[in-house]
């Protein structure tokens, strides 16, 4: 069975990402009942700031939290990253989680559900570059959620209510289809790399 992680990329209190990730998980379960989707919240993972002595490329993980994270990421065939845009880029917690391991990301597929004032598009631009270095194939379709149109926010400091436009469901379904197809298509590449 294909396994896809839905990764919540923000750890900030009051974040909107968990609600968005739950929406992704709900649509995914309905559209792809034969695929195992699992929500991975970086708050629950609890990684410290990168503290490995060796670069992740060498695969010599010295800390138990890194080995645990490597086992977690290694279980999946693909990923859907749910990310806000912070200062035109990726949240620090997400970049940190990506940097901890290397081979466990390789030869897998990923899609992006982003949100922000400009739909989180600049965070995704950076993620595409980072993931290319980690040998992750990213799909073209992206869900870009606008804080103005896809959330009802009574005050800037409040998370508000997630109210995605009807077109977002269609875009998400296309994104999920692409991630599932590419995750499956890359299986022989992953298996060849392990041989």
Secondary structure as the mmCIF struct_conf table of DSSP 4:
data_model
#
loop_
_struct_conf.conf_type_id
_struct_conf.id
_struct_conf.beg_label_comp_id
_struct_conf.beg_label_asym_id
_struct_conf.beg_label_seq_id
_struct_conf.end_label_comp_id
_struct_conf.end_label_asym_id
_struct_conf.end_label_seq_id
STRN STRN1 UNK A 3 UNK A 8
TURN_TY1_P TURN_TY1_P1 UNK A 13 UNK A 14
BEND BEND1 UNK A 16 UNK A 16
HELX_RH_AL_P HELX_RH_AL_P1 UNK A 17 UNK A 31
TURN_TY1_P TURN_TY1_P2 UNK A 33 UNK A 34
BEND BEND2 UNK A 35 UNK A 35
STRN STRN2 UNK A 36 UNK A 41
HELX_RH_AL_P HELX_RH_AL_P2 UNK A 42 UNK A 45
BEND BEND3 UNK A 49 UNK A 49
BEND BEND4 UNK A 53 UNK A 54
HELX_RH_3T_P HELX_RH_3T_P1 UNK A 56 UNK A 58
BEND BEND5 UNK A 63 UNK A 63
HELX_RH_AL_P HELX_RH_AL_P3 UNK A 64 UNK A 74
TURN_TY1_P TURN_TY1_P3 UNK A 75 UNK A 75
BEND BEND6 UNK A 77 UNK A 77
STRN STRN3 UNK A 78 UNK A 84
STRN STRN4 UNK A 86 UNK A 86
TURN_TY1_P TURN_TY1_P4 UNK A 87 UNK A 88
STRN STRN5 UNK A 89 UNK A 89
HELX_RH_AL_P HELX_RH_AL_P4 UNK A 92 UNK A 100
BEND BEND7 UNK A 102 UNK A 102
TURN_TY1_P TURN_TY1_P5 UNK A 103 UNK A 107
STRN STRN6 UNK A 108 UNK A 116
TURN_TY1_P TURN_TY1_P6 UNK A 117 UNK A 120
HELX_RH_AL_P HELX_RH_AL_P5 UNK A 121 UNK A 133
TURN_TY1_P TURN_TY1_P7 UNK A 134 UNK A 135
STRN STRN7 UNK A 136 UNK A 146
TURN_TY1_P TURN_TY1_P8 UNK A 147 UNK A 149
BEND BEND8 UNK A 150 UNK A 150
STRN STRN8 UNK A 151 UNK A 152
BEND BEND9 UNK A 154 UNK A 155
TURN_TY1_P TURN_TY1_P9 UNK A 156 UNK A 157
BEND BEND10 UNK A 158 UNK A 158
STRN STRN9 UNK A 161 UNK A 162
HELX_RH_AL_P HELX_RH_AL_P6 UNK A 166 UNK A 185
TURN_TY1_P TURN_TY1_P10 UNK A 186 UNK A 186
HELX_RH_AL_P HELX_RH_AL_P7 UNK A 187 UNK A 194
#
